[in-house]
Amino acid sequence: MNSIQRLIIIGSGNVATHMAMAFKKAGLDICGIYSRTFENAQILAKKLNINAFKSVVEIPLDADAYLLSVSDSALPEILKELPSFDGILMHTSGSVGLDVFSKNIKRSAVFYPLQTFSKDKQLDYSTVPILLESEDAAVLNALQDLGKKISETVRTIDSEQRKQLHLSAVFMCNFSNYMFHISESLLKENDLDFELLKPLLGETIEKLNELSPAEAQTGPAIRHDKRTLNAHIEMLKNHPEYQNIYQLLSDQIQKLKS
Amino acid sequence: MNSIQRLIIIGSGNVATHMAMAFKKAGLDICGIYSRTFENAQILAKKLNINAFKSVVEIPLDADAYLLSVSDSALPEILKELPSFDGILMHTSGSVGLDVFSKNIKRSAVFYPLQTFSKDKQLDYSTVPILLESEDAAVLNALQDLGKKISETVRTIDSEQRKQLHLSAVFMCNFSNYMFHISESLLKENDLDFELLKPLLGETIEKLNELSPAEAQTGPAIRHDKRTLNAHIEMLKNHPEYQNIYQLLSDQIQKLKS
């Protein structure tokens, strides 16, 4: 299989936008974009100075690859509408398996960029890991080359691993962000500025370059400092939901060393 | 009250070490160091090219200030041993109130650097917030000047606020670090590299420069994506403790928008 040069984008959300721009910057020939909402396709097409297709029948059948980047729930539907392409058809979802593609799709794959995308925020794509999956070795090779054009980290993993990675990301990012939220809400109640804790957060993250999180664990729970733990539980008495979280997490952290 | 020039360090742990080095760099006259373990005092004294005092009676009584940086539990004991100083006596603890000082101490204060210190890791002190407390306005002024010599952020807060800040820091840093630990342990079980999630973590932190944590919240819980939430709970069936945490945090996050 030759290397991927001619690429078509299907979808116009944050991921589609960021990837289209990264591919364009890497010198690929983006032949056009299709989105079920034509206006959105036009906005992205204008940004990239390329075509927007008004219906699926306008999409050329002979591109090297089709990047399908729509919401998880829209994926099965849009797959039914698409014609049969010769090129590689790849989705970009972290939580949808390869089995979303019907068996009569010749070259199917997952091309999953592991990152959180905000529409208007520039992103250095070179640090974003690209995670590939396909049952076709030639397709994987072509996607390795494609991935390396935009990122330093390209790996092949299977659907089960991708799902585990997504679950781990929920703890790593979504749940830690919720901890930041609790922290901020407690600070606000006491007329304290969230900025005060940012240097501490920065150092907490930086430590992970040298230590595992278990090694880097600090605080009253890991010190088994009952006096402070009890004082904190008492301080949270007006927030029973935060109290529950404090208790559960402190109990678990205390088990780390024992 | 004149500005603080002559300073004595009491204690030889991570905080004492880092602060002594920062003060020395800022041009203060560190007259010596006392630690209950003389060997530790000698190590730090050698680093700074200053005196180590072998017993409390050797500590000069006429320094401008005494930085008392020992563990929370050792504070009350060591305070009993110390002679009566003319200068400012300040402790560096986040969770101990001003009331640890007996009433006959003339000038007492808290000089609390809000950071996590590791012994062998260099630290840019200029970004570390210094939080002050004293009932004496002249002492506060002198400590403001002292703080500004080593940090860009110097604030006065009361004991209750400092305790609230410490509690918030537990959520912000200790509990988020535990989320990283769960994430890493799940990745390990599936032969996946923790490094894969670090760019995502970096972006999660960077978002906080523009958005509040509540605004920045992403993931299946905030999307009320029941299919993914149920799938994740099922995937955690061999880790009932992680399952509990997943359920509790997801329930709370789902309440954020409603």
Interface residues (C-beta under 8 A of the other chain):
Chain A: D72 S95 L114 Q115 T116 S118 K121 L123 T127 V128 P129 L131 T153 R155 I157 E160 Q161 K163 Q164 L165 L167 S168 A169 V170 F171 M172 C173 N174 F175 S176 N177 Y178 M179 F180 H181 I182 S183 E184 L186 L187 E189 N190 D191 L192 F194 L196 L197 K198 P199 L200 L201 G202 E203 T204 I205 K207 L208 E210 S212 P213 A214 A216 Q217 T218 G219 P220 A221 I222 T228 A231 H232 M235 L236 E241 Y242 N244 I245 Y246 L248 L249 Q252 I253 L256
Chain B: D72 S95 L114 Q115 T116 S118 K121 L123 T127 V128 P129 L131 T153 R155 I157 E160 Q161 K163 Q164 L165 L167 S168 A169 V170 F171 M172 C173 N174 F175 S176 N177 Y178 M179 F180 H181 I182 S183 E184 L186 L187 E189 N190 D191 L192 F194 L196 L197 K198 P199 L200 L201 G202 E203 T204 I205 K207 L208 E210 S212 P213 A214 A216 Q217 T218 G219 P220 A221 I222 D225 T228 A231 H232 M235 L236 E241 Y242 N244 I245 Y246 L248 L249 Q252 I253 L256
